[in-house]
Amino acid sequence: MAAENPKSESASAAAWHKAQPFVNGCAAASAALMFVQPADVFKMRYQLGSKLSVGRLGLKIFEQEGLRGLYKGLDAGLARQCTYGMTRLGVFRTLTDRAKKRRMRKHKGEEGAEGDAQLPFWEKGACALAAGAVGAVVGNPADLAVVRLTADSSLPSHLRKNYKGVADCLVRTVRGEGIKGLWRGSAMTITRCMAVNLGQLASADQARDLMENFGARKGGAVSIFGGSVVGGFVGAVFSMPFDYVKSQVQSMQPDKMGKLPYRSALDCARKTMRRHGPTRFYAGFGPYFFRQAPHTIITLCLLAQLTNMQDAFERRQREAEDATSGTRK
């Protein structure tokens, strides 16, 4: 039996190591979505103008659409997490890991060099902004489908598109608006995602580092959970105005004359400010926050657990290989 090529094994291991942050990000974000999808449906309905209380809105959705109404657009949401979520989390972790390695090499041998592995907030913020921009470009088509699938059921019956699912929504969008239609509102999506990442990931990492500096166990439950709560709140505050405008732009329909209500995201923001004031941008903040915070907490906790498990597995593999190599010698 032919011996396996060590170079091939090494290349495969290196490729898997690079892919890990993206695989873990996709798995963690998708699992978290299953818990928070109903809150996301509530948030979208409020942003589209619902005046009902949370209880009455939930009852209305259940009466009209059944339990499936609370998971409307789940397939698009999962597609979004496997594109946008995977990319933003994977790119952020890849960039921060590389930045930490550069700092450790730069300060190697210096007193306190170990502490230099913690990045300053500005560097975490730069990584978060870059990851958010890349993730938004990759995930915009799925994000568009999420908004349209959720908004469709709240329209009068004669205005509904009655999409069959995410694939049907995307195909009909391309047919009606061209391939560019998949990136409608992408400028606002990119801006929003950069704000989310800055507020969520950079803040969560910074809060976790501060907790560990004040005595919390490194990589422990306290620092991970505490950092995630901070990231969830700051991310919600940063991103809510962008999210509101994005939802309005992506779900708008032309009137009888074929004219759209907004020319652009900036036009939407300007008209909203003039007609309703700044508080309108935070319409539905309660459901939005209670969706953002649990999703952030679950995502980051799962992400940390998956990373720790894989690191432990790789460590055992290296130890076994070293032991085997020593025995052969």
Stockholm file with secondary structure:
# STOCKHOLM 1.0

chainA/1-329         MAAENPKSESASAAAWHKAQPFVNGCAAASAALMFVQPADVFKMRYQLGSKLSVGRLGLKIFEQEGLRGLYKGLDAGLARQCTYGMTRLGVFRTLTDRAKKRRMRKHKGEEGAEGDAQLPFWEKGACALAAGAVGAVVGNPADLAVVRLTADSSLPSHLRKNYKGVADCLVRTVRGEGIKGLWRGSAMTITRCMAVNLGQLASADQARDLMENFGARKGGAVSIFGGSVVGGFVGAVFSMPFDYVKSQVQSMQPDKMGKLPYRSALDCARKTMRRHGPTRFYAGFGPYFFRQAPHTIITLCLLAQLTNMQDAFERRQREAEDATSGTRK
#=GR chainA/1-329 SS CCCCCHHHHHHHHHHHHHHHHHHHHHHHHHHHHHHHHHHHHHHHHHHTTCCSCHHHHHHHHHHHHCGGGGGTTHHHHHHHIIIIIHHHHHHHHHHHHHHHHHHHHHTTTSTTGGGGGSCCHHHHHHHHHHHHHHHHHHHHHHHHHHHHHHHHTTSCGGGCCCCCSHHHHHHHHHHHHCGGGGGTTHHHHHHHHHHHHIIIIIHHHHHHHHHHHTTCCTTCHHHHHHHHHHHHHHHHHHHHHHHHHHHHHHHCCCCTTSCCSCSSHHHHHHHHHHHHCGGGGGTTHHHHHHHHHHHHHHHHHHHHHHHHHHHHHHHHHHHHHHHHHHHHC
#=GC SS_cons         CCCCCHHHHHHHHHHHHHHHHHHHHHHHHHHHHHHHHHHHHHHHHHHTTCCSCHHHHHHHHHHHHCGGGGGTTHHHHHHHIIIIIHHHHHHHHHHHHHHHHHHHHHTTTSTTGGGGGSCCHHHHHHHHHHHHHHHHHHHHHHHHHHHHHHHHTTSCGGGCCCCCSHHHHHHHHHHHHCGGGGGTTHHHHHHHHHHHHIIIIIHHHHHHHHHHHTTCCTTCHHHHHHHHHHHHHHHHHHHHHHHHHHHHHHHCCCCTTSCCSCSSHHHHHHHHHHHHCGGGGGTTHHHHHHHHHHHHHHHHHHHHHHHHHHHHHHHHHHHHHHHHHHHHC
//
